[in-house]
Amino acid sequence: MAYYALLKLHIMPHEILAMDEQEKAFTVAAIQVKMANDKKNEKKFKQVKGRRKGR
C-alpha cells in the first residue's frame, strides 16, 4: 500500500509517518477500496476484451 500511496497518490513516506492514526486509517481504507475497484474493473475489461477476440 505504501507503493500505491507513493506512485498513485503522490504521498511521500514522511507524510504518511506524520499522519495521526485516524488519517492513516482513512488513507489505508481509501487505498483498499480503490484497489478493489481497480481489480473489479480490470476483470470486467478482460471479459469484454475476451469477447471481442472471438469475433
Backbone bond lengths (Angstrom), bond angles and torsions (degrees), N, CA, C in turn:
res aa  C-N    CA-C-N  psi(-1)  N-CA   C-N-CA  omega(-1)  CA-C   N-CA-C  phi
1 M - - - 1.444 - - 1.523 111.76 -
2 A 1.302 116.48 -31.77 1.463 118.93 177.59 1.528 109.77 -63.47
3 Y 1.324 116.27 -36.37 1.466 122.22 177.29 1.525 110.07 -60.35
4 Y 1.329 116.51 -46.95 1.456 121.95 179.78 1.533 110.68 -63.82
5 A 1.320 115.45 -43.41 1.469 119.73 179.83 1.522 110.96 -61.08
6 L 1.310 115.94 -40.90 1.459 119.93 -178.88 1.520 111.87 -70.37
7 L 1.329 117.06 -51.15 1.461 120.10 -173.12 1.523 114.36 -79.63
8 K 1.309 117.62 -40.26 1.467 119.75 -175.40 1.524 113.22 -92.26
9 L 1.317 116.37 -39.32 1.464 120.06 -176.20 1.523 113.35 -99.41
10 H 1.328 116.26 -8.55 1.463 122.70 179.82 1.525 112.25 58.65
11 I 1.324 115.59 39.40 1.466 121.56 175.85 1.523 106.94 -99.20
12 M 1.306 116.11 117.95 1.457 121.61 -177.97 1.530 110.44 -74.69
13 P 1.340 116.90 151.99 1.469 120.00 -179.35 1.527 113.73 -55.50
14 H 1.334 117.45 -38.33 1.465 118.83 179.78 1.529 111.52 -67.57
15 E 1.329 116.86 -27.77 1.462 119.82 176.88 1.530 110.71 -70.95
16 I 1.332 116.22 -38.32 1.466 120.47 177.32 1.526 109.94 -63.96
17 L 1.326 116.33 -43.28 1.463 120.36 179.89 1.526 112.09 -65.63
18 A 1.330 117.00 -29.61 1.458 120.73 -178.69 1.533 113.01 -80.37
19 M 1.334 117.40 -13.94 1.468 120.85 -179.21 1.522 110.38 -69.49
20 D 1.334 114.64 148.67 1.466 117.27 173.40 1.534 108.18 -79.97
21 E 1.300 116.69 174.58 1.459 122.18 -172.31 1.530 112.35 -60.20
22 Q 1.325 117.20 -39.72 1.470 120.53 -178.96 1.524 111.34 -68.07
23 E 1.326 117.17 -40.27 1.462 120.38 178.26 1.526 110.83 -64.58
24 K 1.329 116.69 -42.27 1.461 120.30 177.89 1.527 110.67 -62.54
25 A 1.325 116.57 -43.97 1.461 120.88 -179.36 1.530 110.26 -61.55
26 F 1.320 116.86 -43.83 1.461 120.48 178.79 1.522 110.77 -63.93
27 T 1.324 117.21 -44.20 1.464 121.42 -179.42 1.521 110.68 -61.71
28 V 1.327 117.16 -45.24 1.463 121.22 179.50 1.524 110.07 -63.49
29 A 1.314 117.64 -43.67 1.468 120.80 179.61 1.531 110.74 -63.65
30 A 1.311 117.12 -42.26 1.464 120.98 179.67 1.524 110.71 -64.12
31 I 1.323 117.23 -39.80 1.464 120.96 178.46 1.523 109.96 -66.10
32 Q 1.322 117.62 -41.29 1.469 120.76 179.15 1.519 111.34 -62.69
33 V 1.323 117.48 -41.84 1.467 121.34 178.45 1.525 109.85 -65.03
34 K 1.315 116.94 -44.31 1.466 121.63 179.95 1.524 110.88 -62.28
35 M 1.333 117.09 -43.86 1.459 120.83 -179.94 1.528 111.02 -65.01
36 A 1.318 117.55 -39.76 1.464 121.39 178.31 1.529 110.43 -64.42
37 N 1.318 117.13 -43.25 1.466 120.97 178.54 1.524 110.92 -65.16
38 D 1.331 116.99 -41.46 1.461 120.42 178.29 1.524 110.97 -61.89
39 K 1.326 115.77 -41.96 1.463 120.39 -179.62 1.531 110.62 -64.57
40 K 1.340 115.89 -41.92 1.466 120.79 179.10 1.529 110.88 -64.39
41 N 1.331 116.39 -43.38 1.462 120.43 179.64 1.523 111.46 -66.63
42 E 1.327 116.65 -36.66 1.461 120.13 178.16 1.528 110.73 -64.79
43 K 1.329 116.24 -41.21 1.463 121.03 178.82 1.535 109.98 -63.55
44 K 1.333 115.69 -43.15 1.466 120.40 179.59 1.531 110.36 -64.24
45 F 1.325 116.53 -41.03 1.462 121.56 179.85 1.528 110.57 -63.50
46 K 1.340 116.65 -41.82 1.461 120.12 179.71 1.523 111.30 -64.91
47 Q 1.340 117.46 -35.85 1.466 120.78 177.99 1.522 110.16 -64.64
48 V 1.327 117.49 -44.57 1.459 121.48 179.97 1.518 109.34 -66.39
49 K 1.302 117.37 -42.59 1.462 121.55 179.75 1.527 110.44 -63.23
50 G 1.316 117.58 -39.02 1.456 122.18 178.46 1.521 112.50 -64.28
51 R 1.316 116.40 -36.83 1.471 120.84 178.58 1.535 110.47 -66.83
52 R 1.302 116.80 -35.72 1.469 120.11 -178.12 1.533 111.50 -70.96
53 K 1.307 117.76 -29.25 1.473 120.40 -179.67 1.519 110.88 -65.07
54 G 1.319 117.93 -31.74 1.451 122.18 -177.41 1.517 114.33 -72.28
55 R 1.285 117.65 -11.94 1.472 121.70 -176.93 1.499 112.00 -76.31
